């Protein structure tokens, strides 16, 4: 049995700056809001103003997977409150209580 060098064991491939997620396969059931954008895109765009676009996409991807068990483009209307509740503590830590509640209220309105 051969041991991997630390650099090989921890190697992570990162997408290039500005890279976007691949398009979902044809026939997949995208959960879109009016305007054709997925709910995950709407959330990431709103968060990007505060935490940057790359971090916002990573947050939405991570939270939708861990909290909802789905990809951001699969978020249904009934999933939104649970996802926003899960984001609340992180946003309060990063932005403060007032701005966090403002962002969450904007998202609730946009995703209705």
N, CA, C and O of each residue as an XYZ file, in Angstrom:
448
protein
N       0.851     -1.179      0.000
C       0.000      0.000      0.000
C       0.891      1.235      0.000
O       1.781      1.361      0.842
N       0.657      2.142     -0.936
C       1.476      3.344     -1.023
C       0.731      4.522     -0.400
O      -0.487      4.647     -0.525
N       1.475      5.361      0.255
C       0.878      6.543      0.874
C       0.964      7.708     -0.096
O       1.952      7.853     -0.815
N      -0.059      8.529     -0.116
C      -0.056      9.714     -0.958
C       0.688     10.834     -0.255
O       0.636     10.959      0.969
N       1.368     11.633     -1.027
C       2.007     12.816     -0.472
C       0.904     13.776     -0.041
O      -0.167     13.768     -0.648
N       1.122     14.607      0.988
C       0.079     15.505      1.465
C      -0.542     16.358      0.361
O      -1.756     16.563      0.366
N       0.244     16.856     -0.575
C      -0.300     17.695     -1.643
C      -1.240     16.897     -2.537
O      -2.251     17.426     -2.997
N      -0.919     15.629     -2.789
C      -1.777     14.797     -3.625
C      -3.062     14.415     -2.896
O      -4.130     14.332     -3.502
N      -2.948     14.187     -1.605
C      -4.108     13.782     -0.823
C      -5.116     14.907     -0.684
O      -6.313     14.653     -0.550
N      -4.652     16.137     -0.713
C      -5.522     17.277     -0.478
C      -5.822     18.070     -1.746
O      -6.440     19.132     -1.666
N      -5.413     17.596     -2.884
C      -5.609     18.342     -4.126
C      -7.089     18.502     -4.422
O      -7.853     17.537     -4.388
N      -7.474     19.710     -4.707
C      -8.845     20.030     -5.054
C      -8.819     20.812     -6.353
O      -8.038     21.752     -6.501
N      -9.652     20.436     -7.276
C      -9.728     21.158     -8.537
C     -10.774     22.248     -8.390
O     -11.920     21.977     -8.031
N     -10.380     23.469     -8.667
C     -11.296     24.593     -8.568
C     -11.685     25.043     -9.970
O     -10.860     25.016    -10.883
N     -12.949     25.460    -10.147
C     -13.328     25.989    -11.451
C     -12.654     27.335    -11.671
O     -12.293     28.023    -10.716
N     -12.489     27.699    -12.915
C     -11.877     28.990    -13.211
C     -12.793     30.108    -12.745
O     -13.999     29.910    -12.595
N     -12.223     31.274    -12.519
C     -12.979     32.432    -12.045
C     -14.106     32.736    -13.027
O     -13.885     32.790    -14.236
N     -15.292     32.932    -12.513
C     -16.427     33.272    -13.351
C     -17.110     32.058    -13.968
O     -18.070     32.203    -14.724
N     -16.624     30.872    -13.652
C     -17.233     29.671    -14.219
C     -18.622     29.485    -13.632
O     -18.862     29.803    -12.468
N     -19.520     28.977    -14.432
C     -20.866     28.729    -13.942
C     -21.124     27.235    -13.934
O     -20.382     26.451    -14.526
N     -22.179     26.867    -13.259
C     -22.543     25.467    -13.195
C     -23.008     25.014    -14.567
O     -23.573     25.809    -15.319
N     -22.781     23.754    -14.907
C     -23.253     23.264    -16.206
C     -24.773     23.281    -16.272
O     -25.454     23.189    -15.250
N     -25.286     23.398    -17.467
C     -26.732     23.397    -17.652
C     -27.286     22.033    -17.254
O     -26.647     21.008    -17.486
N     -28.477     22.022    -16.653
C     -29.072     20.744    -16.280
C     -29.438     19.959    -17.536
O     -29.635     20.549    -18.598
N     -29.530     18.644    -17.425
C     -29.884     17.840    -18.584
C     -31.271     18.186    -19.101
O     -32.141     18.616    -18.343
N     -31.465     17.995    -20.390
C     -32.782     18.246    -20.987
C     -33.818     17.400    -20.278
O     -33.580     16.238    -19.947
N     -34.975     18.005    -20.050
C     -36.052     17.271    -19.411
C     -35.998     17.313    -17.898
O     -36.905     16.799    -17.242
N     -34.943     17.920    -17.311
C     -34.906     17.996    -15.849
C     -35.964     18.994    -15.395
O     -36.361     19.885    -16.145
N     -36.399     18.833    -14.187
C     -37.466     19.685    -13.684
C     -36.875     20.866    -12.934
O     -36.688     20.807    -11.719
N     -36.586     21.928    -13.652
C     -36.070     23.137    -13.022
C     -37.191     23.819    -12.260
O     -38.335     23.865    -12.712
N     -36.849     24.338    -11.116
C     -37.813     25.089    -10.315
C     -37.548     26.562    -10.569
O     -36.664     27.152     -9.948
N     -38.302     27.153    -11.470
C     -38.032     28.533    -11.880
C     -39.051     29.492    -11.297
O     -40.199     29.131    -11.037
N     -38.607     30.707    -11.101
C     -39.480     31.797    -10.714
C     -39.809     32.547    -11.994
O     -39.156     32.318    -13.012
N     -40.791     33.428    -11.982
C     -41.061     34.191    -13.196
C     -39.782     34.861    -13.701
O     -39.012     35.413    -12.914
N     -39.567     34.812    -14.975
C     -38.346     35.348    -15.560
C     -37.396     34.231    -15.955
O     -36.356     34.488    -16.561
N     -37.742     32.987    -15.618
C     -36.961     31.843    -16.048
C     -35.747     31.494    -15.203
O     -35.045     30.536    -15.523
N     -35.476     32.230    -14.144
C     -34.328     31.925    -13.287
C     -34.742     30.950    -12.203
O     -35.881     30.981    -11.736
N     -33.823     30.081    -11.801
C     -34.130     29.155    -10.712
C     -34.137     29.914     -9.387
O     -33.556     30.993     -9.278
N     -34.790     29.350     -8.400
C     -34.819     29.975     -7.077
C     -33.413     30.062     -6.491
O     -33.081     31.026     -5.800
N     -32.590     29.055     -6.767
C     -31.200     29.099     -6.317
C     -30.444     30.281     -6.916
O     -29.645     30.918     -6.230
N     -30.691     30.578     -8.197
C     -30.051     31.735     -8.840
C     -30.509     33.045     -8.218
O     -29.711     33.960     -8.015
N     -31.799     33.127     -7.917
C     -32.341     34.348     -7.298
C     -31.684     34.580     -5.935
O     -31.291     35.701     -5.614
N     -31.569     33.526     -5.144
C     -30.954     33.635     -3.818
C     -29.479     34.005     -3.953
O     -28.999     34.899     -3.256
N     -28.761     33.329     -4.839
C     -27.331     33.611     -5.019
C     -27.102     35.039     -5.493
O     -26.159     35.691     -5.045
N     -27.944     35.532     -6.386
C     -27.797     36.907     -6.880
C     -28.011     37.913     -5.758
O     -27.278     38.897     -5.655
N     -29.008     37.672     -4.921
C     -29.264     38.585     -3.803
C     -28.113     38.571     -2.798
O     -27.717     39.620     -2.289
N     -27.582     37.396     -2.516
C     -26.475     37.294     -1.561
C     -25.173     37.843     -2.139
O     -24.320     38.320     -1.391
N     -25.013     37.782     -3.448
C     -23.764     38.204     -4.093
C     -23.449     39.672     -3.812
O     -22.276     40.040     -3.734
N     -24.449     40.502     -3.660
C     -24.206     41.919     -3.344
C     -23.463     42.074     -2.026
O     -22.724     43.039     -1.833
N     -23.658     41.123     -1.121
C     -23.095     41.225      0.223
C     -21.846     40.384      0.419
O     -20.920     40.802      1.115
N     -21.808     39.193     -0.194
C     -20.696     38.277      0.081
C     -19.919     37.874     -1.165
O     -19.019     37.038     -1.091
N     -20.258     38.459     -2.301
C     -19.557     38.164     -3.548
C     -20.207     36.997     -4.290
O     -20.801     36.117     -3.667
N     -20.095     36.989     -5.616
C     -20.807     35.988     -6.416
C     -20.320     34.551     -6.211
O     -21.135     33.630     -6.163
N     -19.027     34.349     -6.092
C     -18.514     32.984     -5.922
C     -18.940     32.400     -4.583
O     -19.383     31.254     -4.506
N     -18.803     33.195     -3.533
C     -19.205     32.737     -2.202
C     -20.716     32.519     -2.155
O     -21.183     31.554     -1.550
N     -21.469     33.394     -2.778
C     -22.929     33.264     -2.774
C     -23.363     31.967     -3.448
O     -24.224     31.260     -2.926
N     -22.782     31.650     -4.593
C     -23.126     30.396     -5.272
C     -22.743     29.191     -4.417
O     -23.492     28.216     -4.341
N     -21.577     29.257     -3.773
C     -21.133     28.150     -2.912
C     -22.072     27.982     -1.715
O     -22.405     26.858     -1.339
N     -22.492     29.082     -1.124
C     -23.399     29.031      0.028
C     -24.728     28.402     -0.379
O     -25.240     27.519      0.310
N     -25.281     28.858     -1.493
C     -26.577     28.321     -1.934
C     -26.447     26.837     -2.262
O     -27.315     26.042     -1.903
N     -25.381     26.468     -2.933
C     -25.168     25.066     -3.291
C     -25.033     24.208     -2.018
O     -25.653     23.149     -1.911
N     -24.225     24.671     -1.062
C     -23.989     23.923      0.168
C     -25.248     23.806      1.017
O     -25.596     22.717      1.473
N     -25.931     24.928      1.228
C     -27.118     24.908      2.081
C     -28.266     24.145      1.443
O     -28.996     23.442      2.142
N     -28.444     24.268      0.134
C     -29.532     23.517     -0.496
C     -29.257     22.017     -0.421
O     -30.181     21.221     -0.255
N     -27.996     21.634     -0.543
C     -27.644     20.221     -0.439
C     -27.819     19.706      0.986
O     -28.456     18.675      1.201
N     -27.265     20.410      1.945
C     -27.279     19.932      3.333
C     -28.643     20.050      4.004
O     -29.038     19.171      4.770
N     -29.360     21.131      3.719
C     -30.638     21.357      4.390
C     -31.789     20.683      3.654
O     -32.679     20.099      4.272
N     -31.761     20.771      2.325
C     -32.877     20.270      1.537
C     -32.586     18.947      0.827
O     -33.508     18.240      0.420
N     -31.298     18.617      0.682
C     -30.932     17.403     -0.025
C     -31.153     17.483     -1.522
O     -31.455     16.476     -2.163
N     -31.003     18.684     -2.089
C     -31.213     18.867     -3.520
C     -30.287     19.940     -4.072
O     -29.660     20.690     -3.323
N     -30.214     19.997     -5.393
C     -29.419     21.033     -6.060
C     -30.173     22.356     -6.017
O     -31.395     22.364     -5.862
N     -29.462     23.482     -6.153
C     -30.131     24.781     -6.129
C     -31.206     24.947     -7.209
O     -32.184     25.664     -6.995
N     -31.038     24.293     -8.364
C     -32.034     24.454     -9.423
C     -33.270     23.573     -9.207
O     -34.189     23.584    -10.026
N     -33.294     22.822     -8.123
C     -34.435     21.966     -7.800
C     -35.279     22.511     -6.643
O     -36.247     21.871     -6.233
N     -34.928     23.668     -6.124
C     -35.636     24.238     -4.971
C     -37.080     24.554     -5.362
O     -37.330     25.241     -6.353
N     -38.014     24.050     -4.579
C     -39.446     24.268     -4.804
C     -39.922     25.413     -3.910
O     -39.243     25.765     -2.946
N     -41.076     25.993     -4.219
C     -41.592     27.088     -3.388
C     -41.720     26.703     -1.916
O     -41.451     27.519     -1.035
N     -42.129     25.469     -1.651
C     -42.312     25.044     -0.259
C     -40.990     24.827      0.473
O     -40.979     24.704      1.697
N     -39.875     24.778     -0.261
C     -38.554     24.608      0.346
C     -37.936     25.941      0.786
O     -37.042     25.968      1.632
N     -38.413     27.031      0.212
C     -37.787     28.335      0.435
C     -37.750     28.732      1.908
O     -36.685     29.128      2.381
N     -38.856     28.650      2.668
C     -38.782     29.068      4.078
C     -37.734     28.299      4.884
O     -37.024     28.882      5.703
N     -37.641     26.997      4.649
C     -36.662     26.192      5.395
C     -35.233     26.586      5.025
O     -34.363     26.651      5.894
N     -34.988     26.848      3.748
C     -33.657     27.252      3.317
C     -33.297     28.627      3.884
O     -32.186     28.820      4.377
N     -34.217     29.573      3.818
C     -33.935     30.909      4.355
C     -33.717     30.874      5.862
O     -32.865     31.597      6.380
N     -34.477     30.042      6.574
C     -34.260     29.889      8.022
C     -32.871     29.332      8.315
O     -32.236     29.725      9.294
N     -32.401     28.422      7.471
C     -31.069     27.852      7.664
C     -29.976     28.880      7.366
O     -28.909     28.846      7.980
N     -30.234     29.791      6.430
C     -29.257     30.830      6.086
C     -29.186     31.941      7.143
O     -28.165     32.619      7.264
N     -30.254     32.123      7.894
C     -30.365     33.242      8.841
C     -29.174     33.366      9.803
O     -28.614     34.459      9.896
N     -28.752     32.316     10.523
C     -27.624     32.488     11.460
C     -26.329     32.913     10.767
O     -25.595     33.750     11.292
N     -26.047     32.349      9.603
C     -24.837     32.726      8.875
C     -24.900     34.192      8.441
O     -23.925     34.930      8.577
N     -26.055     34.605      7.917
C     -26.186     35.990      7.465
C     -26.101     36.973      8.630
O     -25.516     38.047      8.492
N     -26.680     36.613      9.774
C     -26.577     37.488     10.950
C     -25.123     37.646     11.389
O     -24.704     38.730     11.796
N     -24.363     36.565     11.304
C     -22.954     36.627     11.681
C     -22.166     37.501     10.715
O     -21.349     38.320     11.137
N     -22.409     37.329      9.431
C     -21.637     38.058      8.420
C     -22.078     39.500      8.241
O     -21.242     40.383      8.053
N     -23.397     39.755      8.298
C     -23.924     41.076      7.962
C     -24.427     41.875      9.154
O     -24.531     43.100      9.082
N     -24.737     41.197     10.240
C     -25.404     41.845     11.365
C     -26.894     41.552     11.270
O     -27.398     41.203     10.202
N     -27.598     41.696     12.388
C     -29.004     41.306     12.440
C     -29.883     42.123     11.495
O     -30.693     41.550     10.766
N     -29.741     43.437     11.495
C     -30.588     44.285     10.649
C     -30.433     43.991      9.161
O     -31.421     43.689      8.491
N     -29.209     44.074      8.627
C     -29.030     43.774      7.206
C     -29.437     42.345      6.836
O     -29.982     42.114      5.756
N     -29.175     41.395      7.723
C     -29.544     40.004      7.432
C     -31.051     39.865      7.294
O     -31.530     39.223      6.359
N     -31.801     40.455      8.209
C     -33.259     40.379      8.137
C     -33.790     41.099      6.903
O     -34.785     40.674      6.315
N     -33.131     42.188      6.508
C     -33.515     42.923      5.297
C     -33.329     42.045      4.063
O     -34.220     41.965      3.217
N     -32.181     41.389      3.956
C     -31.897     40.507      2.821
C     -32.897     39.354      2.790
O     -33.418     39.021      1.726
N     -33.168     38.746      3.931
C     -34.110     37.630      3.988
C     -35.522     38.068      3.617
O     -36.240     37.330      2.943
N     -35.927     39.259      4.047
C     -37.255     39.776      3.682
C     -37.345     40.027      2.175
O     -38.365     39.728      1.555
N     -36.274     40.579      1.585
C     -36.248     40.783      0.133
C     -36.370     39.455     -0.604
O     -37.092     39.352     -1.595
N     -35.671     38.454     -0.121
C     -35.713     37.134     -0.756
C     -37.112     36.505     -0.632
O     -37.623     35.932     -1.594
N     -37.713     36.615      0.530
C     -39.063     36.074      0.696
C     -40.012     36.715     -0.291
O     -40.844     36.031     -0.886
N     -39.900     38.017     -0.471
C     -40.774     38.741     -1.408
C     -40.489     38.322     -2.848
O     -41.418     38.092     -3.622
N     -39.220     38.221     -3.210
C     -38.853     37.875     -4.586
C     -39.238     36.445     -4.951
O     -39.496     36.148     -6.118
N     -39.276     35.562     -3.960
C     -39.525     34.137     -4.226
C     -40.969     33.730     -4.000
O     -41.286     32.541     -4.046
N     -41.848     34.684     -3.757
C     -43.264     34.361     -3.566
C     -43.901     33.931     -4.841
O     -45.092     33.622     -4.863
